[in-house]
Amino acid sequence: MGCIKDIPTLKGDNYAEWKRKLDLAFILGEVDWVLITPCPIEPAELIKGENESDADWQKRQRDNAPLVMSYDIEQKKWSLANKKCLAVVKNTIEPTILGSIPECDAVSEYLERIKSQFTGSSKTYAT
């Protein structure tokens, strides 16, 4: 994301330019996928059945291990990309505007909240 310095500070009247350059930075940083990929969902925890034999229980645990491992990898990858993107977004917004945007965990949701302030019927900061 070497072109972060080229992202203008979002001040209210420059939303379109800010968003265009932000999108470019995410694409070049190869983290744009986090904008359209939801946070991975943890697999349900296995519970041993009352009448389940130890052998069957162990087999189910072995069969489930790759799912858990895949989730752990995807969760870590998603969390890191999401954290980077949120940091870039928050550090390219004027502090007075930043304080008016409710916090959220996913950068995609955060960007939707920003968009709603600058587009649509309200256009709170747009001029």
C-alpha positions as CSV (number, residue, x, y, z in Angstrom):
1,M,0.0,0.0,0.0
2,G,2.8,2.4,-1.0
3,C,0.3,4.9,-2.4
4,I,-1.3,5.7,0.9
5,K,0.4,9.1,0.9
6,D,-1.6,9.9,-2.3
7,I,-4.9,9.4,-0.5
8,P,-6.3,12.9,0.3
9,T,-7.7,13.6,3.7
10,L,-11.5,13.2,3.6
11,K,-12.9,16.6,4.4
12,G,-16.4,16.4,3.2
13,D,-16.4,17.8,-0.3
14,N,-13.9,15.3,-1.7
15,Y,-15.6,12.0,-1.0
16,A,-15.5,10.7,-4.5
17,E,-11.7,11.4,-5.0
18,W,-10.9,10.0,-1.5
19,K,-12.8,6.8,-2.1
20,R,-11.3,6.3,-5.6
21,K,-7.7,6.7,-4.2
22,L,-8.5,4.6,-1.2
23,D,-9.8,1.8,-3.4
24,L,-6.6,2.0,-5.6
25,A,-4.4,1.8,-2.5
26,F,-6.3,-1.4,-1.3
27,I,-6.0,-2.9,-4.8
28,L,-2.3,-2.2,-5.0
29,G,-1.8,-3.5,-1.4
30,E,-3.7,-6.7,-2.4
31,V,-6.1,-6.3,0.5
32,D,-9.2,-5.2,-1.5
33,W,-10.7,-8.7,-1.1
34,V,-11.5,-7.9,2.5
35,L,-14.1,-5.4,1.4
36,I,-16.2,-8.1,-0.2
37,T,-15.3,-11.1,1.9
38,P,-17.2,-11.5,5.3
39,C,-15.3,-12.4,8.4
40,P,-14.9,-16.2,8.5
41,I,-17.4,-18.1,10.7
42,E,-15.9,-20.4,13.3
43,P,-16.9,-24.0,12.8
44,A,-19.3,-25.3,15.5
45,E,-17.6,-27.0,18.4
46,L,-18.0,-30.8,18.4
47,I,-19.9,-32.4,21.2
48,K,-19.5,-36.1,21.9
49,G,-22.8,-37.9,21.6
50,E,-24.1,-39.9,24.6
51,N,-23.9,-43.2,22.8
52,E,-20.9,-42.4,20.6
53,S,-18.0,-44.7,20.9
54,D,-14.5,-43.3,21.6
55,A,-13.4,-44.5,18.2
56,D,-16.2,-42.7,16.4
57,W,-15.6,-39.6,18.5
58,Q,-11.9,-39.6,17.7
59,K,-12.7,-40.0,14.0
60,R,-15.1,-37.0,14.0
61,Q,-12.4,-35.0,15.8
62,R,-9.8,-36.0,13.1
63,D,-12.3,-35.2,10.3
64,N,-13.0,-31.8,11.8
65,A,-9.4,-30.8,12.3
66,P,-8.8,-29.6,8.7
67,L,-12.0,-27.4,9.0
68,V,-10.7,-25.8,12.2
69,M,-7.2,-25.3,10.8
70,S,-8.7,-23.7,7.6
71,Y,-10.8,-21.4,9.7
72,D,-7.8,-20.4,11.9
73,I,-5.8,-19.5,8.8
74,E,-8.6,-17.6,7.1
75,Q,-9.5,-15.8,10.3
76,K,-6.0,-14.6,10.8
77,K,-5.6,-13.5,7.2
78,W,-8.9,-11.7,7.2
79,S,-8.3,-10.0,10.6
80,L,-4.9,-8.7,9.5
81,A,-6.2,-7.3,6.2
82,N,-9.2,-5.8,7.9
83,K,-7.1,-4.2,10.5
84,K,-4.7,-2.7,7.9
85,C,-7.6,-1.3,5.9
86,L,-9.4,0.2,8.9
87,A,-6.2,1.9,10.0
88,V,-5.7,3.4,6.5
89,V,-9.4,4.6,6.4
90,K,-9.3,6.1,9.9
91,N,-6.0,7.9,9.2
92,T,-7.2,9.5,6.1
93,I,-10.3,11.2,7.5
94,E,-10.5,14.6,9.1
95,P,-10.8,14.3,12.9
96,T,-14.1,16.1,13.1
97,I,-15.7,13.7,10.6
98,L,-14.0,10.7,12.1
99,G,-15.7,11.4,15.4
100,S,-19.1,11.4,13.8
101,I,-18.8,7.9,12.4
102,P,-19.9,5.0,14.7
103,E,-17.3,2.4,15.3
104,C,-17.6,-1.1,13.8
105,D,-15.4,-4.1,13.4
106,A,-15.4,-4.7,9.6
107,V,-13.9,-2.1,7.2
108,S,-16.6,-2.8,4.7
109,E,-19.3,-1.8,7.2
110,Y,-17.3,1.2,8.3
111,L,-17.0,2.4,4.6
112,E,-20.8,1.9,4.2
113,R,-21.3,4.2,7.2
114,I,-19.0,6.8,5.7
115,K,-20.7,6.5,2.3
116,S,-24.1,7.1,3.8
117,Q,-22.9,10.4,5.2
118,F,-21.8,11.6,1.8
119,T,-24.3,10.1,-0.6
120,G,-28.0,9.5,-0.7
121,S,-30.7,11.9,0.6
122,S,-28.9,13.3,3.7
123,K,-25.5,14.2,2.3
124,T,-24.5,15.4,5.8
125,Y,-21.0,16.6,4.8
126,A,-21.2,16.7,1.0
127,T,-21.6,20.1,-0.6
